[in-house]
């Protein structure tokens, strides 16, 4: 099969890879219908995360089940399935509490590399969710978004206690931040403030439900949020970047007693204890337990209540994955969909 391999910073190649095989009786093999490049893939692509030896890339995926192990009962060949970037058994105590990304048996799907034609998915019964039937082609991008960026944006909104009557601020205008806007709208937020300097992203944020756009960043951005909220700050803030500046901007934009939902992969983030003590805000986040939300998100997409697939503003064949990485790295694309 063909698959994307990262050989080093800025060096993605689509090469021949061995076809995956069932390794455990709980595995499934799926043929990818669509996959994509994630913002978190850019950390090793840019050399910020050490990439090590050549590594398969990709952790977002939808496709048709081709084979299952002897112990797989809920998932069957021929089904169209959506999975998440952590494989989980969905039965352990942590999973039952809704934190499948920290399952006691969790396996990262990034090591599998789903920017490919085929993928082996561990713990198939707990990880994969089947759609009612094979979807029409126009729903595939939205179902793919549910595999990570929609589920992650949704978790950020839930962690930030978004709800009716709340004012929400979203720090980060990538795919996760934009779908955090969509999640906030779906969860009933009264006012949604998207922080973005980029006109195409601003327009998409407004389509997803943003009521206000703030172009300032850092201290100026915080001041603007306070100005829009009577000096208090937002009830709920979604942090979807993962830098020191974005985290502090999120905390400082939150009113006392408010909630920050942080899902940006943290890089060199250090929280000042004194400021945090007197901020009196709630912090909750981390790697999103996407599996918790998949049944609900698939139902909303299937019934065309939401269209998160709009975040894919560039579609390419898998063979052109390197161009997809370049486009996202250079901010010429919000998110790139790859067709195997």
Secondary structure as GFF3:
##gff-version 3
##sequence-region A 1 340
A	DSSP	beta_strand	2	8	.	.	.	ID=ss1
A	DSSP	beta_strand	11	16	.	.	.	ID=ss2
A	DSSP	beta_strand	28	37	.	.	.	ID=ss3
A	DSSP	alpha_helix	41	45	.	.	.	ID=ss4
A	DSSP	beta_strand	55	56	.	.	.	ID=ss5
A	DSSP	beta_strand	61	68	.	.	.	ID=ss6
A	DSSP	beta_strand	80	82	.	.	.	ID=ss7
A	DSSP	beta_strand	86	87	.	.	.	ID=ss8
A	DSSP	alpha_helix	93	96	.	.	.	ID=ss9
A	DSSP	three_ten_helix	100	102	.	.	.	ID=ss10
A	DSSP	beta_strand	107	108	.	.	.	ID=ss11
A	DSSP	three_ten_helix	109	111	.	.	.	ID=ss12
A	DSSP	beta_strand	118	121	.	.	.	ID=ss13
A	DSSP	alpha_helix	124	127	.	.	.	ID=ss14
A	DSSP	beta_strand	129	130	.	.	.	ID=ss15
A	DSSP	alpha_helix	137	146	.	.	.	ID=ss16
A	DSSP	alpha_helix	149	159	.	.	.	ID=ss17
A	DSSP	beta_strand	167	171	.	.	.	ID=ss18
A	DSSP	alpha_helix	175	186	.	.	.	ID=ss19
A	DSSP	beta_strand	191	195	.	.	.	ID=ss20
A	DSSP	alpha_helix	199	208	.	.	.	ID=ss21
A	DSSP	beta_strand	212	214	.	.	.	ID=ss22
A	DSSP	alpha_helix	218	228	.	.	.	ID=ss23
A	DSSP	beta_strand	234	239	.	.	.	ID=ss24
A	DSSP	alpha_helix	244	252	.	.	.	ID=ss25
A	DSSP	beta_strand	254	262	.	.	.	ID=ss26
A	DSSP	alpha_helix	273	279	.	.	.	ID=ss27
A	DSSP	beta_strand	282	285	.	.	.	ID=ss28
A	DSSP	alpha_helix	290	302	.	.	.	ID=ss29
A	DSSP	three_ten_helix	308	311	.	.	.	ID=ss30
A	DSSP	beta_strand	314	317	.	.	.	ID=ss31
A	DSSP	three_ten_helix	318	320	.	.	.	ID=ss32
A	DSSP	alpha_helix	321	329	.	.	.	ID=ss33
A	DSSP	beta_strand	336	339	.	.	.	ID=ss34
###
